[in-house]
Amino acid sequence: MTSWRGLGGRFRALPRVRRRAAAASAVWAVVVVGYAAGFLAVAGGGQGRGTLFLDAMFFLMTLTVPLVLVWLAAWLAEALEDQRALVAALAEAAVPLAAALEAARQRADAPAGLTAEAVQRAVQSAMAGLKPPDLGRPMDRLIIGQSRIEAALQRLAAEPRPALAPGLAEPPAPPPVAAALPRATEREPAPAEPVEPEGLAWPDLVRALDFPRDAEDRDGFRALKTALRHPALAQLLQAAEDVLTLLSQQGVYVDELAMDPVDPAVWRRFIAGARGPEVAAVAGIRDPQAIETARRLTATDSIFRDSALFFQRRFDAVLAEFARDAKDPALIELVGTRSGRAFMLLARLNRTLD
């Protein structure tokens, strides 16, 4: 009985933040340990040792990670309380001092002559009854708390970054080669390469430009992996992914946009280098909301503007390289992909096609 009373007294003697953190930790530990004991007792008979070991490690992580976060929050709260106490103590000490200085100033301004000794005596008499605040303990706790926070942040920063699941893209960043792009009025010469890249059939090229539809689209991932081995296609696909990601963040999904019927003859003239009204049909996306969103991003977001410019140039070059001699059905299939639709939308903003 005495030991429990002693523990209760020690618990009540703890600061309020630590009492709350200890209570939350105890509740969490009881819940997790109870659930783990019940789970392992029920599942232990039908599982192997390896599975039980993994379950135990999972429950251990479930127990420890929230406890670490709870106590980190408690340390932050204690540091904040110490800072507030320090500020309050400084403010309390400043009030009498300000009053004494004001009184000394009024006496100095009075007609009666005052000496420096009289002012000093007045200040000392005002400060005589003032008890200096104890600032050592709050400052020590503040320094300790800051050191603990810094150590915790360093440990979190040193942890390895988890790998992204397939199909998930990194946050968009400006293409590193965008700064080295030639001027928009120049066109890259079309290299004399075969219609199909080496090792990549035309259907796989179309699948790669359309990107995998979901995590189960194995053919799409296979085609994408094969296409990324070709430098020209890899640059185009990276630029297309940046543009599609930035557009999707604004609620624009190109595969949901209606497009005009594709005229292969117009696209062949565009691939051959024609520009102006005769190839205006290349800009086959006319959705007003999508066009306005792309125009606003182009005007306000330098990352999107650079990515869009680089994507258009790479798509133009890939068309000249692989689609110059493509038959009508193949050309229609290529420009109907997600990459082709994104090009149509961006071409609507290009005045050379008006």
C-alpha positions, 0 to 999 in steps of 0.5 A: 500500500505504501509503495502505491501511495508513493508512486501516486505522490510521485505521479502527482508531483510531475508537471501537468504535461508529463502527467498527461503524456504518461497517462496517454502512454499507459493507456496506449500501452495497455490497449496495444499489449492487450490486443497483441496478447489476444491476437497472438494467443488466437493466431499462435496455433495456426501460424509458424514461428516466422509469422509470429515473429513478424506479428510481434515486430509489428505490434512492437513498432505499433507500441513504440512509435506513437509513444515516441511521438507523444513524448516528443510533443510533451517535450515541445510543450514543456519548452513552450511553457518554460519560454512563457514563464521566462517571458512573464518573469522578464515582464514582471521584472521590467514593470518596477524598473520602468516605474522607477525610471519614470519617477527618476525622469520626473524628478530630473525634470522638476525645477529643484536641482537633482544630483546624479547621487539623488537619482541613483538613490531613488533607483536603488530604493525602488529596486530594493524591495524587488525580488529578482526572478529565478531565471536559471531553471527555465533557461536550463530546461529550455536548453535541454528541451531544444537539444532533445528536439534537435537530436530527434529531428536529426534522427528523423532526417537520417532515416532512409527515405522509403521507395515510391510504389510503382506508378507514383511520381515524384513531386514535379520539378523543372526538367534540368534540360529546360534551361538548355532548350533552343529558342521556340522559333527553331525546330530540331531536325528530324533524325533518319531513324526507323518508324519503330525503335529498336526492340519496341513495337509500335503498339508498345510505343503507343502504350508507353505514351498512354502510360499505365492505366493502373497498378495492374496494367502489366503490359503498360509497365512493360512497354513503359520500361522498354521505351525508357531505354531510348533516350529520346522517348525517355525525355519525352515520357518524363516531360509528359509525366510532369505536365500530366501530374501538374494538370491533374493537381488542378483537376484536369485529366486529359483522358476525360477531355473530348477531342476533335476527330484526328485528320492524319493529313493535317498531322502529316503537314505538321510533322513535315514542318508546317505551322499556322492556320493550315495545321490549327486542327492539331490543337484538337482539345477545345474544353474551355475550363481545361484551356483556361487552367493551362493558360493560368498555369503557363502565366503563373507557374514557371515550373509548368511553363518550362515543363510544357515547353520542353514537352512540346518540343520533345513530342514534336521531335518524337513525331518527326522521328517515329511517326513520319511514315506511320499509316493513318490508323497508327497515327490516329492511335498515337495522337489519341494517347494521354501524351498526344492529348496533352500536346493538343491541349498545350497546342491550343495555347500556342499562337503559331497554330491559331 
